[in-house]
Amino acid sequence: MADAPLWRARARDSQLTGIVVLISGRGSNMRSLVEHQLPVRAVLSNRADAAGLAFARDRGIPAVALDHRDFASRESFDQALAELIDRYHPEAVILAGFMRILSVGLVRRYEGRLLNIHPSLLPAFPGLDTHARALQAGVKIHGATVHYVTPELDAGPIILQAAVPVRPDDTEASLAARVLAGEHRIFPLAVQWLLDGRLSISEGVVRVAGDPPQWMFNAS
């Protein structure tokens, strides 16, 4: 049997529309989604001081902070977060620098329509401090990965990656800047593929209708 597009294979609720984006800080990847005219219906953060909230509000996008410190457990916060997300009836939930590990219940609630971007070429360097770890390991290619979110941290099926060369004189800051430029190019594309129903998964591997190429960036 041919692989069914992961999103179109689900019974679609006629109320579902656009995406909800979760951030914890400046929200540069959220900004890239907005600037690429993705249908961002709301921006949510676990931090009231997240700079990305102001960007969203300035563009008329609902922007709400829900402080995780006000909740007794991860599960209680995630339940409140899910209730907030569902007010906007999103087709997909996008993690754009959301610095929280999600509970299994929240991941399962949005399974198949929950995406994250991670600043490394997964499965290399999951978790934090990716650029420092890449430099310490002496890798010659580094980059970013858009992937489905699963209960295991940074281990969901990979949708799209951007690779950048590691230069002999790179610092964490210079390497991070080039990787971020790649993130801003691949994240909107991967989200659009999801909304267009172009993604399917076969034996844990994501297939994209039309078989577009992966990208190598030689950003200066």
Backbone as ProteinMPNN parsed JSONL, in Angstrom:
{"seq_chain_A": "MADAPLWRARARDSQLTGIVVLISGRGSNMRSLVEHQLPVRAVLSNRADAAGLAFARDRGIPAVALDHRDFASRESFDQALAELIDRYHPEAVILAGFMRILSVGLVRRYEGRLLNIHPSLLPAFPGLDTHARALQAGVKIHGATVHYVTPELDAGPIILQAAVPVRPDDTEASLAARVLAGEHRIFPLAVQWLLDGRLSISEGVVRVAGDPPQWMFNAS", "coords_chain_A": {"N_chain_A": [[0.847, -1.197, 0.0], [0.546, 2.225, -0.799], [2.228, 4.906, 0.873], [0.325, 6.944, 2.996], [-0.267, 10.44, 3.094], [0.701, 11.927, 6.118], [-0.787, 13.851, 7.475], [-3.137, 14.383, 5.968], [-4.21, 11.904, 6.08], [-5.535, 11.758, 8.423], [-8.694, 12.3, 10.026], [-10.018, 15.307, 9.21], [-10.879, 18.133, 11.045], [-13.286, 20.536, 10.379], [-12.975, 22.952, 11.568], [-10.314, 23.355, 12.016], [-7.43, 25.319, 11.582], [-4.597, 26.961, 10.325], [-1.55, 27.536, 12.257], [-0.218, 27.094, 15.567], [2.37, 28.565, 17.36], [5.006, 27.826, 19.536], [7.156, 29.386, 21.796], [10.128, 30.373, 23.653], [11.821, 32.489, 23.9], [13.484, 34.897, 21.972], [12.316, 34.197, 19.586], [13.116, 33.888, 16.835], [12.845, 31.992, 14.817], [10.092, 31.74, 14.772], [9.483, 34.288, 13.824], [10.519, 34.022, 11.259], [8.697, 32.19, 10.193], [6.364, 33.761, 10.193], [7.183, 35.84, 8.472], [7.465, 34.42, 6.134], [4.918, 34.104, 5.489], [3.359, 32.069, 6.596], [0.412, 30.635, 8.061], [0.092, 31.822, 10.93], [-1.663, 31.542, 13.798], [-1.559, 31.999, 16.503], [0.83, 32.87, 19.042], [2.509, 31.355, 21.614], [3.984, 31.301, 24.861], [6.122, 30.083, 27.473], [7.233, 31.96, 29.004], [6.832, 35.175, 30.21], [8.453, 37.286, 29.531], [9.437, 36.783, 27.044], [10.866, 37.837, 24.078], [9.8, 37.437, 21.575], [7.041, 37.53, 21.815], [6.273, 40.215, 21.77], [6.911, 40.88, 19.139], [5.001, 39.338, 17.758], [2.585, 40.47, 18.708], [2.811, 43.051, 17.711], [2.225, 42.595, 15.111], [-0.376, 41.938, 15.069], [-0.993, 39.377, 15.86], [-2.357, 37.044, 18.077], [-0.818, 36.743, 21.216], [0.342, 35.01, 23.905], [1.341, 34.484, 27.254], [2.119, 31.781, 29.354], [3.08, 30.942, 32.311], [5.247, 28.479, 33.28], [6.132, 28.171, 35.845], [4.069, 28.639, 37.514], [2.736, 26.323, 37.963], [2.257, 23.138, 39.495], [3.337, 20.804, 38.499], [4.888, 19.228, 35.622], [2.996, 17.95, 34.069], [0.586, 19.209, 34.793], [1.031, 21.793, 33.881], [1.328, 21.276, 31.144], [-1.228, 20.34, 30.539], [-2.758, 22.662, 30.886], [-1.529, 24.209, 28.938], [-2.212, 22.774, 26.61], [-4.978, 23.162, 26.599], [-5.028, 25.888, 26.114], [-3.76, 26.024, 23.598], [-5.689, 24.66, 22.073], [-7.771, 26.432, 21.884], [-7.345, 27.856, 19.608], [-7.689, 26.121, 17.553], [-5.66, 24.695, 15.93], [-4.129, 23.463, 12.907], [-1.573, 22.488, 13.093], [1.057, 22.274, 15.527], [3.808, 24.114, 16.393], [7.088, 24.004, 17.469], [9.274, 26.426, 18.234], [12.016, 27.1, 19.316], [11.136, 26.477, 21.888], [11.677, 25.99, 25.121], [11.117, 23.675, 26.718], [10.682, 20.381, 27.911], [8.346, 18.253, 26.656], [5.497, 16.624, 28.074], [4.552, 13.151, 27.81], [1.824, 12.858, 27.377], [1.062, 15.318, 26.193], [2.535, 15.276, 23.833], [1.419, 13.03, 22.559], [-1.166, 13.97, 22.177], [-0.994, 15.772, 20.053], [0.101, 14.282, 18.075], [1.761, 13.616, 15.03], [1.293, 16.101, 14.032], [2.991, 17.859, 15.215], [5.785, 19.712, 15.298], [9.331, 20.335, 15.469], [12.296, 22.388, 15.549], [15.739, 21.823, 15.533], [19.021, 22.712, 16.548], [21.176, 21.101, 15.251], [22.624, 18.485, 13.255], [20.689, 16.103, 13.542], [20.823, 12.538, 14.021], [22.952, 13.476, 15.594], [24.206, 15.204, 18.415], [21.845, 15.716, 20.195], [19.668, 17.569, 22.45], [21.038, 20.184, 24.541], [23.445, 22.934, 24.043], [24.578, 22.565, 21.482], [26.28, 23.689, 19.517], [28.731, 24.193, 20.772], [29.381, 21.564, 21.453], [29.618, 20.428, 18.925], [31.881, 21.762, 17.952], [33.779, 20.896, 19.825], [33.82, 18.212, 19.226], [34.998, 18.217, 16.8], [33.711, 18.057, 14.314], [33.136, 18.377, 10.786], [30.984, 19.181, 9.359], [28.033, 20.778, 10.215], [24.744, 21.746, 11.424], [21.155, 22.065, 11.039], [17.962, 20.672, 11.987], [14.685, 19.819, 11.066], [12.069, 18.167, 12.604], [9.618, 15.62, 13.392], [7.955, 15.649, 16.532], [8.404, 13.378, 19.124], [7.889, 11.228, 22.011], [10.51, 10.636, 22.896], [13.362, 12.584, 23.415], [14.309, 14.813, 20.896], [14.316, 12.859, 18.885], [12.517, 12.227, 16.921], [11.052, 11.402, 13.656], [12.915, 12.614, 10.888], [12.434, 15.47, 8.933], [13.563, 17.551, 7.319], [16.789, 18.86, 6.639], [19.416, 21.259, 7.121], [22.686, 21.883, 6.161], [25.848, 23.137, 7.198], [29.226, 24.144, 6.597], [31.868, 23.59, 8.939], [34.184, 25.857, 10.03], [37.764, 26.356, 10.366], [38.325, 28.529, 12.046], [36.034, 28.945, 13.478], [33.845, 30.085, 16.071], [31.598, 29.43, 18.824], [29.595, 31.358, 18.503], [29.873, 32.299, 15.827], [29.447, 29.98, 14.359], [26.889, 29.299, 15.215], [25.421, 31.418, 14.155], [25.494, 30.969, 11.36], [24.232, 28.509, 11.22], [21.718, 29.25, 12.173], [20.807, 30.865, 10.08], [20.367, 28.907, 8.171], [18.313, 27.494, 9.485], [16.224, 29.349, 9.326], [15.558, 29.156, 6.697], [14.805, 26.491, 6.169], [12.771, 25.815, 7.998], [10.234, 27.204, 7.533], [9.635, 25.987, 5.075], [9.37, 23.231, 5.656], [7.187, 23.291, 7.429], [5.208, 24.243, 5.714], [5.067, 22.086, 3.942], [3.948, 20.167, 5.653], [1.399, 21.301, 6.165], [0.403, 21.228, 3.608], [0.001, 18.578, 3.219], [2.052, 16.945, 2.222], [3.757, 15.193, 3.431], [4.795, 11.949, 4.438], [5.283, 8.926, 6.322], [7.375, 6.166, 6.303], [8.36, 3.246, 7.694], [9.642, 4.686, 9.709], [10.948, 6.682, 8.318], [10.76, 9.843, 6.829], [8.976, 10.772, 3.983], [8.753, 13.014, 1.265], [6.42, 14.339, -0.855], [7.173, 14.72, -4.25], [9.852, 14.674, -3.783], [11.964, 16.631, -2.891], [15.266, 18.149, -2.855], [17.785, 17.856, -0.245], [19.498, 20.481, 1.583], [22.577, 22.25, 1.277], [24.346, 24.726, 2.864], [26.51, 27.368, 2.23], [26.954, 29.613, 3.83], [28.179, 32.886, 4.468]], "CA_chain_A": [[0.0, 0.0, 0.0], [1.304, 3.474, -0.839], [2.186, 5.67, 2.111], [-0.648, 8.037, 3.007], [0.219, 11.647, 3.755], [0.429, 11.761, 7.538], [-1.811, 14.772, 7.969], [-4.396, 14.184, 5.262], [-4.753, 10.604, 6.438], [-6.35, 11.947, 9.61], [-9.984, 12.957, 9.8], [-9.779, 16.725, 9.446], [-11.96, 18.92, 11.621], [-13.461, 21.705, 9.513], [-12.591, 24.16, 12.299], [-8.868, 23.475, 12.133], [-6.886, 26.338, 10.688], [-3.33, 27.591, 10.659], [-0.621, 26.927, 13.208], [0.145, 27.754, 16.818], [3.819, 28.494, 17.526], [5.449, 27.915, 20.921], [8.498, 29.963, 21.919], [10.565, 30.714, 25.011], [12.724, 33.627, 23.885], [13.35, 35.922, 20.941], [11.393, 33.721, 18.56], [13.566, 34.225, 15.48], [12.24, 31.06, 13.874], [8.693, 32.159, 14.643], [9.484, 35.448, 12.926], [10.715, 33.526, 9.903], [7.417, 31.616, 9.756], [5.461, 34.883, 9.901], [7.668, 36.561, 7.299], [7.202, 33.57, 4.968], [3.456, 34.133, 5.324], [2.663, 30.904, 7.126], [-0.784, 31.094, 8.776], [0.299, 31.769, 12.377], [-2.885, 31.985, 14.468], [-1.223, 32.449, 17.86], [2.164, 32.589, 19.552], [2.414, 31.091, 23.045], [5.291, 31.168, 25.497], [6.161, 29.777, 28.899], [7.903, 33.087, 29.659], [6.176, 36.448, 29.9], [9.443, 38.223, 29.007], [9.931, 36.327, 25.74], [10.835, 38.965, 23.145], [8.988, 37.11, 20.412], [5.642, 37.891, 22.047], [6.076, 41.593, 21.309], [6.909, 40.837, 17.673], [3.702, 38.833, 17.319], [1.542, 41.454, 19.013], [2.96, 44.174, 16.783], [1.662, 42.187, 13.81], [-1.774, 41.588, 15.255], [-1.134, 37.95, 16.14], [-2.525, 36.784, 19.509], [0.417, 36.302, 21.856], [-0.048, 34.741, 25.291], [2.326, 33.834, 28.108], [1.624, 30.868, 30.373], [4.317, 30.699, 33.059], [5.292, 27.115, 33.816], [6.442, 28.199, 37.278], [2.808, 28.747, 38.251], [2.106, 25.007, 38.001], [2.929, 22.231, 40.427], [3.99, 19.7, 37.795], [4.976, 19.334, 34.166], [1.737, 17.491, 33.504], [-0.462, 20.219, 34.978], [1.329, 22.879, 32.941], [1.042, 20.833, 29.779], [-2.669, 20.294, 30.359], [-3.207, 24.044, 30.677], [-1.011, 24.638, 27.642], [-3.026, 22.141, 25.581], [-6.277, 23.847, 26.563], [-4.798, 27.167, 25.461], [-3.529, 25.741, 22.174], [-6.911, 24.21, 21.408], [-8.653, 27.583, 21.632], [-7.068, 28.38, 18.265], [-8.004, 25.056, 16.593], [-4.589, 24.662, 14.921], [-3.79, 22.277, 12.113], [-0.284, 21.99, 13.553], [1.694, 22.985, 16.639], [5.199, 24.257, 15.962], [8.023, 24.39, 18.518], [10.289, 27.305, 17.638], [12.78, 27.551, 20.463], [10.353, 26.289, 23.108], [12.671, 25.33, 25.952], [10.46, 22.788, 27.671], [10.478, 19.003, 27.502], [6.91, 18.026, 26.712], [5.04, 15.362, 28.639], [4.086, 12.175, 26.819], [0.426, 13.139, 27.07], [0.962, 16.445, 25.253], [3.054, 14.817, 22.542], [0.422, 12.151, 21.945], [-2.347, 14.761, 21.827], [-0.777, 16.412, 18.756], [0.958, 13.388, 17.298], [1.637, 13.749, 13.592], [1.189, 17.508, 13.644], [3.823, 18.57, 16.177], [7.113, 19.827, 14.693], [10.369, 21.072, 16.188], [13.566, 22.604, 14.857], [16.841, 21.585, 16.471], [20.259, 23.227, 15.944], [22.252, 20.168, 14.917], [22.23, 17.471, 12.28], [20.271, 14.909, 14.27], [20.82, 12.269, 15.456], [24.103, 14.018, 16.321], [24.068, 16.305, 19.359], [20.538, 16.086, 20.741], [19.75, 18.324, 23.69], [21.527, 21.563, 24.591], [24.858, 23.275, 23.779], [24.941, 21.815, 20.283], [27.388, 24.275, 18.756], [29.952, 23.912, 21.526], [29.672, 20.138, 21.346], [30.09, 20.177, 17.56], [33.263, 22.229, 17.862], [34.616, 20.015, 20.646], [33.939, 16.918, 18.554], [35.783, 18.384, 15.582], [32.981, 17.718, 13.093], [33.405, 19.281, 9.667], [29.681, 19.635, 8.89], [27.068, 20.978, 11.308], [23.54, 22.247, 10.784], [19.877, 22.119, 11.751], [17.038, 19.602, 11.616], [13.26, 19.888, 11.378], [11.634, 16.791, 12.831], [8.419, 15.379, 14.181], [8.195, 15.476, 17.96], [7.979, 12.128, 19.734], [8.218, 11.289, 23.441], [11.955, 10.628, 23.113], [13.893, 13.912, 23.109], [15.044, 15.057, 19.653], [14.501, 11.573, 18.211], [11.425, 11.976, 15.995], [11.422, 11.295, 12.239], [13.522, 13.823, 10.327], [11.756, 15.98, 7.743], [14.441, 18.35, 6.46], [18.004, 19.329, 7.305], [20.315, 22.208, 6.461], [24.062, 21.633, 6.59], [26.815, 24.213, 6.97], [30.588, 23.715, 6.909], [32.518, 24.123, 10.144], [35.451, 26.457, 9.615], [38.815, 26.226, 11.379], [38.326, 29.646, 12.985], [34.7, 29.145, 14.029], [33.486, 30.11, 17.478], [30.192, 29.053, 18.997], [28.732, 32.417, 17.975], [29.905, 32.366, 14.364], [28.815, 28.771, 13.847], [25.454, 29.402, 15.499], [24.802, 32.38, 13.235], [25.303, 30.337, 10.055], [23.193, 27.487, 11.378], [20.43, 29.926, 12.303], [20.378, 31.267, 8.739], [19.796, 27.713, 7.571], [17.037, 27.226, 10.147], [15.2, 30.26, 8.832], [15.177, 28.752, 5.339], [14.163, 25.178, 6.081], [11.61, 25.64, 8.87], [8.983, 27.53, 6.835], [9.372, 25.024, 4.013], [8.882, 21.99, 6.251], [5.845, 23.534, 7.949], [4.304, 24.307, 4.567], [4.868, 20.711, 3.477], [2.996, 19.519, 6.551], [0.065, 21.843, 5.931], [-0.024, 20.818, 2.261], [-0.187, 17.135, 3.157], [3.079, 16.34, 1.373], [4.636, 14.348, 4.223], [4.377, 10.618, 4.863], [6.342, 8.218, 7.038], [7.458, 4.744, 6.007], [9.39, 2.605, 8.511], [10.352, 5.702, 10.47], [11.61, 7.647, 7.435], [9.822, 10.781, 6.228], [9.016, 10.98, 2.539], [8.114, 14.263, 0.859], [5.924, 14.252, -2.228], [7.992, 15.514, -5.152], [11.241, 14.336, -3.488], [12.86, 17.791, -2.992], [16.612, 17.876, -2.355], [18.27, 18.464, 0.993], [20.247, 21.694, 1.272], [23.87, 22.572, 1.877], [24.525, 26.173, 2.858], [27.857, 27.904, 2.413], [26.718, 30.995, 4.252], [29.376, 33.586, 4.93]], "C_chain_A": [[0.882, 1.247, 0.0], [1.174, 4.201, 0.488], [1.178, 6.8, 1.99], [-0.015, 9.256, 3.637], [-0.234, 11.659, 5.214], [-0.707, 12.647, 8.008], [-3.137, 14.545, 7.272], [-5.033, 12.838, 5.599], [-5.648, 10.696, 7.672], [-7.672, 12.599, 9.237], [-9.833, 14.42, 10.165], [-11.037, 17.392, 9.968], [-12.074, 20.198, 10.802], [-13.08, 23.001, 10.222], [-11.088, 24.389, 12.309], [-8.325, 24.46, 11.109], [-5.545, 26.825, 11.201], [-2.515, 26.825, 11.682], [-0.539, 27.766, 14.475], [1.638, 27.515, 17.02], [4.162, 28.697, 18.995], [6.9, 28.392, 20.963], [8.85, 30.143, 23.395], [11.417, 31.974, 25.049], [12.445, 34.591, 22.756], [12.448, 35.502, 19.793], [11.827, 34.007, 17.142], [12.992, 33.251, 14.454], [10.746, 31.312, 13.717], [8.584, 33.349, 13.707], [9.647, 35.004, 11.475], [9.429, 32.912, 9.356], [6.433, 32.715, 9.376], [5.882, 35.579, 8.608], [7.528, 35.749, 6.018], [5.708, 33.343, 4.77], [2.79, 32.802, 5.652], [1.491, 31.393, 7.983], [-0.655, 30.927, 10.29], [-0.922, 32.371, 13.071], [-2.628, 32.482, 15.87], [0.213, 32.081, 18.158], [2.043, 32.47, 21.068], [3.808, 30.892, 23.617], [5.128, 30.778, 26.952], [6.861, 30.87, 29.685], [7.249, 34.389, 29.224], [7.138, 37.446, 29.277], [10.016, 37.781, 27.66], [9.765, 37.433, 24.706], [9.948, 38.686, 21.939], [7.517, 37.449, 20.587], [5.351, 39.297, 21.53], [6.046, 41.659, 19.787], [5.547, 40.396, 17.164], [2.607, 39.869, 17.543], [1.608, 42.633, 18.058], [2.36, 43.864, 15.417], [0.233, 41.67, 13.93], [-2.032, 40.115, 15.497], [-1.344, 37.768, 17.638], [-1.263, 36.186, 20.102], [0.157, 36.203, 23.361], [1.097, 34.045, 26.016], [1.613, 32.98, 29.145], [2.85, 30.383, 31.138], [4.296, 29.309, 33.686], [5.565, 27.082, 35.308], [5.19, 28.328, 38.136], [2.117, 27.401, 38.435], [2.952, 24.042, 38.831], [3.694, 21.117, 39.732], [4.037, 19.979, 36.311], [3.637, 18.97, 33.527], [0.637, 18.532, 33.655], [-0.232, 21.424, 34.072], [0.954, 22.476, 31.523], [-0.459, 20.727, 29.523], [-3.228, 21.686, 30.106], [-2.743, 24.574, 29.327], [-1.852, 24.053, 26.509], [-4.388, 22.819, 25.465], [-6.151, 25.205, 25.878], [-4.574, 26.986, 23.967], [-4.842, 25.463, 21.458], [-7.924, 25.33, 21.196], [-8.515, 28.087, 20.198], [-7.28, 27.33, 17.175], [-6.911, 24.888, 15.528], [-4.522, 23.349, 14.153], [-2.491, 21.651, 12.611], [0.218, 22.874, 14.691], [3.195, 22.947, 16.382], [6.048, 24.752, 17.131], [9.171, 25.159, 17.886], [11.121, 27.907, 18.768], [11.976, 27.491, 21.749], [11.175, 25.403, 24.033], [12.018, 24.557, 27.101], [10.418, 21.38, 27.078], [9.007, 18.69, 27.703], [6.594, 16.667, 27.339], [4.557, 14.436, 27.518], [2.647, 12.467, 26.409], [0.268, 14.258, 26.059], [1.46, 16.035, 23.873], [2.018, 13.95, 21.836], [-0.807, 12.925, 21.475], [-2.225, 15.353, 20.425], [0.091, 15.56, 17.831], [0.683, 13.513, 15.801], [1.478, 15.177, 13.116], [1.937, 18.417, 14.62], [5.253, 18.541, 15.669], [8.044, 20.652, 15.571], [11.54, 21.323, 15.252], [14.678, 22.551, 15.89], [18.154, 22.006, 15.813], [21.402, 22.225, 15.903], [21.731, 19.245, 13.829], [21.909, 16.185, 13.047], [20.477, 13.661, 13.401], [22.052, 12.743, 16.221], [23.669, 15.17, 17.227], [22.613, 16.649, 19.707], [20.721, 16.89, 22.018], [20.354, 19.704, 23.505], [22.987, 21.675, 24.162], [25.381, 22.594, 22.517], [26.168, 22.374, 19.569], [28.724, 24.045, 19.463], [30.351, 22.449, 21.387], [30.168, 19.777, 19.946], [31.547, 20.598, 17.402], [34.2, 21.321, 18.647], [34.834, 18.668, 19.969], [34.752, 17.003, 17.272], [35.053, 18.008, 14.31], [33.254, 18.77, 12.016], [32.12, 19.834, 9.057], [28.751, 19.691, 10.096], [25.779, 21.482, 10.651], [22.323, 22.216, 11.668], [18.939, 21.072, 11.175], [15.612, 19.978, 11.999], [12.76, 18.459, 11.501], [10.288, 16.753, 13.532], [8.803, 15.196, 15.642], [7.598, 14.156, 18.411], [8.356, 12.178, 21.212], [9.711, 11.267, 23.743], [12.562, 11.929, 22.598], [14.687, 13.915, 21.814], [15.282, 13.777, 18.845], [13.397, 11.267, 17.211], [11.891, 11.93, 14.553], [11.835, 12.635, 11.643], [12.814, 14.204, 9.03], [12.734, 16.653, 6.787], [15.638, 18.802, 7.277], [18.725, 20.352, 6.45], [21.706, 21.991, 7.032], [24.932, 22.838, 6.283], [28.206, 23.679, 7.297], [31.066, 24.342, 8.209], [33.898, 24.603, 9.743], [36.495, 26.362, 10.72], [38.782, 27.336, 12.431], [36.956, 29.884, 13.619], [34.716, 29.229, 15.551], [32.048, 29.611, 17.597], [29.276, 30.074, 18.336], [28.716, 32.427, 16.461], [29.238, 31.142, 13.75], [27.301, 28.829, 14.052], [24.758, 30.337, 14.521], [24.554, 31.757, 11.867], [24.241, 29.241, 10.113], [21.817, 28.136, 11.451], [19.906, 30.396, 10.946], [19.775, 30.084, 7.994], [18.449, 27.349, 8.175], [15.927, 28.074, 9.546], [14.75, 29.914, 7.414], [14.407, 27.438, 5.325], [12.886, 25.063, 6.899], [10.302, 26.023, 8.177], [8.627, 26.51, 5.764], [8.784, 23.733, 4.577], [7.473, 22.156, 6.806], [4.836, 23.594, 6.805], [4.042, 22.917, 4.002], [3.852, 19.979, 4.342], [1.574, 19.989, 6.266], [-0.483, 21.428, 4.568], [-0.258, 19.315, 2.138], [0.838, 16.408, 2.324], [3.956, 15.33, 2.117], [3.988, 12.998, 4.513], [5.567, 9.963, 5.543], [6.257, 6.748, 6.696], [8.634, 4.165, 6.779], [10.273, 3.64, 9.202], [11.043, 6.763, 9.648], [10.554, 8.525, 6.776], [10.057, 10.861, 4.73], [8.25, 12.263, 2.228], [7.687, 14.119, -0.593], [6.702, 15.209, -3.118], [9.478, 15.336, -4.928], [12.193, 15.523, -3.645], [14.229, 17.466, -2.417], [16.828, 18.439, -0.959], [19.2, 19.618, 0.607], [21.571, 21.761, 2.001], [24.052, 24.072, 1.754], [25.996, 26.516, 3.082], [27.756, 29.369, 2.81], [27.99, 31.615, 4.777], [29.146, 34.161, 6.318]], "O_chain_A": [[1.868, 1.305, 0.735], [0.139, 4.125, 1.15], [1.172, 7.531, 1.0], [0.711, 9.127, 4.623], [-1.406, 11.43, 5.51], [-1.507, 12.238, 8.85], [-4.174, 14.518, 7.934], [-6.237, 12.65, 5.428], [-6.439, 9.788, 7.928], [-7.761, 13.35, 8.265], [-9.548, 14.742, 11.319], [-12.12, 17.236, 9.405], [-11.072, 20.871, 10.556], [-12.884, 24.03, 9.576], [-10.634, 25.5, 12.583], [-8.701, 24.442, 9.937], [-5.388, 27.073, 12.397], [-2.747, 25.644, 11.941], [-0.76, 28.977, 14.459], [2.115, 26.39, 16.868], [3.668, 29.63, 19.629], [7.76, 27.867, 20.255], [7.984, 30.074, 24.267], [11.71, 32.48, 26.132], [11.317, 35.055, 22.588], [11.88, 36.348, 19.103], [10.987, 34.34, 16.306], [12.685, 33.652, 13.331], [10.197, 31.114, 12.633], [7.674, 33.403, 12.88], [8.998, 35.538, 10.575], [9.106, 33.095, 8.182], [5.747, 32.616, 8.358], [5.047, 35.874, 7.753], [7.477, 36.32, 4.929], [5.295, 32.493, 3.981], [1.775, 32.447, 5.053], [1.578, 32.469, 8.575], [-1.224, 30.0, 10.866], [-1.184, 33.568, 12.948], [-3.39, 33.299, 16.387], [0.752, 31.119, 17.612], [1.535, 33.376, 21.728], [4.701, 30.379, 22.942], [4.123, 31.1, 27.586], [7.065, 30.736, 30.891], [7.126, 34.673, 28.032], [6.708, 38.358, 28.57], [10.994, 38.363, 27.191], [8.655, 37.914, 24.48], [9.402, 39.616, 21.346], [6.811, 37.637, 19.596], [4.307, 39.538, 20.924], [5.253, 42.402, 19.209], [4.996, 41.004, 16.246], [1.792, 40.114, 16.653], [0.575, 43.156, 17.641], [2.026, 44.775, 14.658], [-0.296, 41.046, 13.011], [-3.163, 39.65, 15.356], [-0.556, 38.305, 18.417], [-0.702, 35.235, 19.557], [-0.203, 37.189, 24.005], [1.737, 33.142, 25.477], [0.623, 33.407, 29.74], [3.575, 29.509, 30.663], [3.44, 29.002, 34.516], [5.27, 26.089, 35.973], [5.248, 28.146, 39.353], [1.027, 27.341, 39.004], [4.18, 24.123, 38.861], [4.612, 20.542, 40.318], [3.327, 20.846, 35.801], [3.203, 19.605, 32.566], [-0.164, 18.718, 32.739], [-1.184, 22.008, 33.555], [0.334, 23.249, 30.792], [-0.916, 20.994, 28.411], [-4.067, 21.875, 29.225], [-3.474, 25.299, 28.653], [-2.173, 24.757, 25.552], [-4.891, 23.025, 24.361], [-7.05, 25.625, 25.151], [-5.141, 27.722, 23.16], [-5.079, 25.974, 20.363], [-8.848, 25.177, 20.398], [-9.445, 28.671, 19.643], [-7.073, 27.617, 15.996], [-7.212, 24.936, 14.335], [-4.819, 22.278, 14.681], [-2.324, 20.432, 12.56], [-0.14, 24.046, 14.804], [3.777, 21.88, 16.181], [5.759, 25.797, 17.714], [9.943, 24.61, 17.1], [10.951, 29.072, 19.129], [12.116, 28.36, 22.609], [11.352, 24.214, 23.77], [12.326, 24.76, 28.275], [10.15, 21.208, 25.889], [8.482, 18.847, 28.806], [7.328, 15.695, 27.157], [4.203, 14.886, 26.429], [2.29, 12.34, 25.238], [-0.568, 14.166, 25.16], [0.87, 16.409, 22.86], [1.772, 14.122, 20.642], [-1.421, 12.56, 20.472], [-3.21, 15.434, 19.691], [0.735, 16.077, 16.917], [-0.468, 13.516, 15.363], [1.524, 15.437, 11.913], [1.572, 19.575, 14.824], [5.873, 17.479, 15.611], [7.615, 21.54, 16.308], [11.758, 20.582, 14.293], [14.584, 23.141, 16.966], [18.382, 21.694, 14.644], [22.472, 22.473, 16.458], [20.538, 19.234, 13.527], [22.753, 15.299, 13.179], [20.323, 13.724, 12.181], [22.182, 12.433, 17.405], [22.856, 16.006, 16.834], [22.204, 17.795, 19.521], [21.803, 16.893, 22.605], [20.207, 20.321, 22.451], [23.672, 20.675, 23.949], [26.509, 22.102, 22.499], [27.0, 21.614, 19.073], [29.728, 23.737, 18.819], [31.53, 22.135, 21.221], [31.038, 18.919, 19.796], [32.347, 19.885, 16.797], [35.297, 21.011, 18.183], [35.891, 18.054, 20.113], [35.152, 15.979, 16.718], [35.694, 17.672, 13.314], [33.566, 19.92, 12.325], [32.147, 20.827, 8.33], [28.696, 18.757, 10.896], [25.736, 21.628, 9.43], [22.424, 22.325, 12.89], [19.093, 20.638, 10.033], [15.359, 20.406, 13.125], [12.992, 17.634, 10.617], [9.873, 17.717, 14.176], [9.862, 14.646, 15.946], [6.441, 13.851, 18.123], [9.075, 13.086, 21.627], [10.138, 11.827, 24.752], [12.3, 12.328, 21.463], [15.619, 13.129, 21.642], [16.319, 13.628, 18.199], [13.339, 10.151, 16.695], [13.0, 12.368, 14.247], [11.186, 13.657, 11.868], [12.62, 13.37, 8.145], [12.737, 16.364, 5.59], [15.513, 19.094, 8.466], [18.659, 20.319, 5.221], [21.882, 21.923, 8.249], [24.779, 23.482, 5.245], [28.347, 22.842, 8.189], [30.715, 25.476, 8.536], [34.69, 23.845, 9.183], [36.14, 26.294, 11.896], [39.167, 27.114, 13.579], [36.741, 30.926, 14.238], [35.487, 28.545, 16.224], [31.368, 29.399, 16.593], [28.297, 29.708, 17.685], [27.649, 32.552, 15.861], [28.545, 31.25, 12.739], [26.531, 28.454, 13.168], [23.63, 30.075, 14.105], [23.504, 31.994, 11.27], [23.457, 29.067, 9.18], [20.858, 27.635, 10.863], [18.704, 30.335, 10.688], [18.789, 30.236, 7.272], [17.538, 26.94, 7.455], [14.827, 27.584, 9.288], [13.676, 30.336, 6.983], [13.46, 27.284, 4.555], [11.997, 24.292, 6.537], [9.345, 25.25, 8.222], [7.452, 26.2, 5.565], [7.812, 23.203, 4.039], [6.648, 21.253, 6.669], [3.735, 23.055, 6.916], [2.913, 22.605, 3.623], [2.996, 19.258, 3.83], [0.657, 19.177, 6.14], [-1.694, 21.294, 4.397], [-0.667, 18.831, 1.083], [0.537, 15.353, 1.765], [4.804, 14.68, 1.505], [2.793, 12.914, 4.797], [6.71, 10.384, 5.367], [5.188, 6.146, 6.788], [9.779, 4.55, 6.546], [11.493, 3.488, 9.271], [11.668, 7.663, 10.209], [9.573, 8.022, 6.229], [11.19, 11.001, 4.269], [7.23, 12.557, 2.851], [8.506, 13.812, -1.459], [6.871, 16.379, -2.776], [10.291, 15.771, -5.744], [13.132, 15.452, -4.439], [14.339, 16.584, -1.565], [16.147, 19.376, -0.541], [19.633, 19.722, -0.54], [21.685, 21.388, 3.169], [23.927, 24.629, 0.663], [26.634, 26.014, 4.008], [28.384, 30.242, 2.211], [28.785, 30.957, 5.448], [30.041, 34.789, 6.882]]}, "name": "protein", "num_of_chains": 1, "seq": "MADAPLWRARARDSQLTGIVVLISGRGSNMRSLVEHQLPVRAVLSNRADAAGLAFARDRGIPAVALDHRDFASRESFDQALAELIDRYHPEAVILAGFMRILSVGLVRRYEGRLLNIHPSLLPAFPGLDTHARALQAGVKIHGATVHYVTPELDAGPIILQAAVPVRPDDTEASLAARVLAGEHRIFPLAVQWLLDGRLSISEGVVRVAGDPPQWMFNAS"}
